[in-house]
Amino acid sequence: MTKGTTSFGRRHTKTHGLCKRCGRRAFHNQKKTCASCGYPSAKIRSFNWGMKAKRRKTTGTGRMRYLKTVNVRFKNGFREGAKKAKAE
């Protein structure tokens, strides 16, 4: 068998599928680990040699559904349930 074109024609199985955590097609089907985020390990996969990759995945690149309200609540002393004082 040759090393080139004919060999490439036999490739029809997928090594990577979709990851539950990051949603990328980086979940290795045999190893059962994600090449992108490291799922199922508890910690997110990141390395210091990949600064650009860290920048893409860090806090602030997504929706921040909870964190975006924290700054305003901090300014008001995390008050809850109290009614506003009327300005007269």
ABEGO torsion letter per residue (X at the ends): XBABAAAAAABABBABBBBAAAGBBABBAAAGBBAAAGOABABBBBBAABAAAAAAABBGABAGAAAAAAAAAAAAGGBBGBBBBBBX
